[in-house]
Amino acid sequence: MSTKENKALAKERKAKDRQKKEMIRKIRIAVLVLIAAAIIGVLTYISVVEYKESKEAAESTTSTETTDTTDTEDSTESEDTEDSTLNTTAGTVVEEGDTVNIDYTGYLDGEAFSGGSTDGAGADLELGSGTYIDGFEEQVEGHSVGETFDINVTFPDDYSATDLAGKEVTFNITINGVYE
């Protein structure tokens, strides 16, 4: 073989070696991309499963809507009401110690105020617990399931919502039922 032929063969071998190295580099990159995609897929799957589980847990938890600016909020259910049934028999009189479910809308100067309504979602209230504005619970006592009535209360002077602090308001209340 001549030196020209040897040089040509060497060039050809080098070119094949470069092609082989380039192919190996491309395979390595492809493998890394596949591994990254698999990891992303697994993480996405785990996130979706966790999201669905948390959503299902949230949906299975019974809660009622709360108001954001009034002391008239006690709409989280107590352990007593979870095991109780809501008596919706019209005319049943409610009294101190009863846990009732009520709907209400608060009015300041004849206008409904922000955060002062259950918006029809109902709120549980233990009469006599002192969780609502002074005088609120006492004015609910003695009324009946199914009854709609108005009460007047005054927010405390140091109330956190300054637009309501020290103001007299009217609440239109409906008693939805009493827990037994």
N, C-alpha and C positions, 0 to 999 in steps of 0.2 A: 504494500500500500504506500502510496505516496503521501508526502506531508500535506498536500492539498486535501487529499481524501481524509486524512486523520483530522485535519482542522475542521473540515465539513462535518465529520461524524461528531467531533467534540462540540461543535456549535449546536448540532441537532440534539445531542444528549443534554446540553445545558438548557436548551429551549424546552425539552421534555421535562427536565427537572423543575424549571420555573413554572411550567404548566401544572405539574404535579403539586408543587408547593402552593400555587394559587388555588388549586382545587381543594387542597386540605384546609387552607385559610377560609375559603368560602363555606366548606362543610362545618368548620368550627363556629363560624358566625351563625350559620343556619341552626346549629344545635343550641347555641346560646339564646337565639331568638325564640326557639321552640320552648326552651326551659323557662325563659321569662314569660312567655305567653301562658304556659301552664301554671306558673305561680300566680300570675294576675287572674287567671280563670278560677283557681282555687280560692284566692282571697275574695274575689267577687261573689263566688258561690257562698262562702261563709258569711259575707256581709248581708247577702239577700236572705239567707236562712235566719240570721240573727234579727234582721229587720222584721221579717214575718213573725217570728216568735214574739218580739217585743210588741208588735202591733196587735197580735192575738191576745197577749196578756193585757194590754191596755183596753182592748174591746171587751174582755171578759170582766174587767173590774167595773163594778157599778159605781158611778158617781153622778152627782148632779151639778149643775152649773152654779158657780159662785158669783157674787157681785164684787166689783173691784173697789168701790169707794164708800161703802156704807158699813156701819156696824151691824147691819141686819143680815150678816152672812154667817150661816151655820149649815151649809148645805152638804157637808160631808156626812155620810151615813155612819151612825154609831153601830157598835156591835149589837146593841139591842134591836135596832131596826132591821139589821140583816136577817135575823131569824124571825122577825115579826111579819105579820101580814097587814096590809093597809086596809082598814075598814073605811069604805067609801059610802056607807049607808047615810043618806041625807037625814039631817035632823039630830045626829049623834052629837051631843054637847061635849066640848073639850074643856079640860080643866088643868090646873097646875099639876105638873108631873107627867102629863101626857106628851108623847112625841107626835107631832102633827106634820103633815106635808102641806105647804101653803104655796100659793103664787101671790106675788105682790108687785105693785108699781108705785114708786115714790114720786111725789109732786112737790115742787118748790114754787110758790107763787103761781100755782095752776099749771105749771109746765113739768113734764116728766124729766127727771134729772138722770144724768149718765151714771150707770152702775147701780141704780136704785130699783132694778127690776129682775125678776127671775126669767123674764121673757117666755113664760109658759113652761119652763123646765121643772118647776117645783123646787122647793127647798125644805129640808127636814129641820124641825125646830123642837127642842125639848122645852116646854113651857115651864118657866120658873128657873131656868138654867142661868139667866143673866147674860146670855151671849149677844143679845140684840140691844139696841138703844134702850135706855131706861124708859119704862112705861110701855114699850112695844108689846112685850109678852103678856103683861097683865091685861092689856086691852083686847088681846085675842081670846083669852080665857072667857068662858061662858058663851061663846058663839058656837055655831053648829057646823058640822060637815056639810058642804055644798053652799054655805052662806057666803055672800060677798058683802063687805062692809068697809067703811073708812075709819082710820084712827089718826090721831094727831100726836106727834112726838117732836121733841126738840133735840137736835144734835148737841153734844157737849161743846163748850167754848173752845176746848183744846183739840177738837177733832182734826184728824190728819188732812182731810179734804177741806181746805180753807174756804172754798165757796159754799160749804154746808155748815161749817163750824158756827154754833150758836143759833142756827136757823130753825124755825118751826116748819115742819113738813107734814104732808098728809100722805098716808099709804092706803091704797086701795087693795084690800086683801081678800083672797078666796081660800077657804079651807078645803083642800082636796080630799083629806082623809086623816084618820088617826090610827097610829100603829097599835096593834093588840098583841 
